[in-house]
Amino acid sequence: MEQDLTKGNLWKQILVFSFPLMISNVLQVLFNMADVAVVGRFAGSIALGAVGSTTTLVTLFTGLLIGMAGVSGTQTESGEQKADKEQKQQENEQTAETKVEIPPENEEEQKGWIGVILNGDETEAYTLAHIDGIRAAAENVSLPEQDIIWKERVGANDGCKSAVKDLIRQGCEIIIANSAIYEEAIKSEAEKNPEVDFVVINDSKTQSTVTEDGTELTNLYNVHMDTYEASYVAGVTAGMKVAKLKEKKKIPAKSFDEKKNVKLGYVAAEANDDAHADINAYYLGVKAVCKKVVLQVEYIDAWNNSDAEATAAGDLIRSGCVVLASNTDLDAVMQMAENAKESGKCVYAVGRNSDMRQMAGKAALTSVVSVWSVYYTELFDAKLNGRYMEQNWNGGYAQGAVTISTLGKSASSGTGDRVKKTEEKIKNGKKQIAYFSTCALDGILESEKGQEQ
């Protein structure tokens, strides 16, 4: 069994690592005591002196062997981790390749009705949310699991087109692509294969099903989750925490700017429409509770780069940001916040795509979550029963398609009631959350990459 000692509670990991060494030393002491007791009682004082004089030498020799074993194990593990990291990096860089399952010789190839093209795998929060949503939807409409064919870590453009061809050959009549990186490839394949329905998840509310030459693609379906609505509610949660920290005077001096605004941080994948909408809505949610705040945004130009996420989060933490948030696919931002919290810093975080309380019990306030089963259930049911399905589908609180996860134990008292009231107003239309997609609002400080967009 492998255990990563670089994650989790530092003191607990040190204790777990040291415990076997401590037990070994205790046994060595007991061994020496037994020697002294037996030799001193039966062999006389000269023999007892000989035992005592060699104790230090035996201890030195034992410690030397334990130390050499530890260094050897560390070097071996470090080499394995480096090799694994280099291999993973090479796999991520091969974005033009597709992971295709080739059945063994003489084994019948899987046939399916639904093909799913994923930009990651179940180890990533965003991709796992889609996998869980599709499986839940299939169960809702009594669709057998074997009718679904999965393609993981598929590259954009040529990689996507290759996966589409393979899925069509395997009999798929509906092909789902879970990322906007596949938009152009999917639109091209939809035009070539009118008998197949194509679904692509987009990062803007204003996508089109019309090709450049004006052809209307009746078999192309664009899907957009209105996560900015949930981002506003998550902002309310963060604002409640900041207000309580200010009230109890627990915010350090470095976490205020020159105008006495509390610093908050946001790690964004790209400076696109959805990113601006999420960031602006989150900021407005915070200000609905706590007016004196400023939001620092770092763009990393990547959706699933844990190193880039961690670096950006570390920069924001060092600058004094009290609460971090993100719209990326991974959990590195939350992990950095938890590590900072474990070390005694005043840092909390809002997650993305999944409930992150288990991995960040001290730092997690909540997460912005898309309920993908809502759309996929509607899609599968419509196709199975021959009903009309909207081609440009947007889902928010009204459709039950977005929400925030269960509040973490670090959320301030009264947050649950405030969140419930805010969500009810959004659902019944009494509160409209604007889709500010073009630029950042006043009070949001973007990194240079964001300002260039």
Secondary structure, 3 states (H helix, E strand, C coil): CCCCCCCCCHHHHHHHHHHHHHHHHHHHHHHHHHHHHHHHHHCCHHHHHHHHHHHHHHHHHHHHHHHHHHHHHHHHHHHHHHHHHHHHHHHHHCCCCCCCCCCCCCCCCCCCCEEEECCCCCCCHHHHHHHHHHHHHHHHCCCCHHHEEEECCCCCCHHHHHHHHHHHHCCCCEEEECCHHHHHHHHHHHHHCCCCEEEEECCCCCCCCECCCCCECCCEEEEEECHHHHHHHHHHHHHHHHHHHHHCCCCCHHHECCCCCEEEEEEECCCCHHHHHHHHHHHHHHHCCCCCEEEEEEECCCCCCHHHHHHHHHHHHHCCCCEEEECCCCCHHHHHHHHHHHCCCCCEEEEECCCCCCCCCCCEEEEEEECHHHHHHHHHHHHHHCCCCCCEEEECCCCCCEEECCCCCCCCCCHHHHHHHHHHHHHCCCCCCCCCCCCCCCCEEECHHHHCC
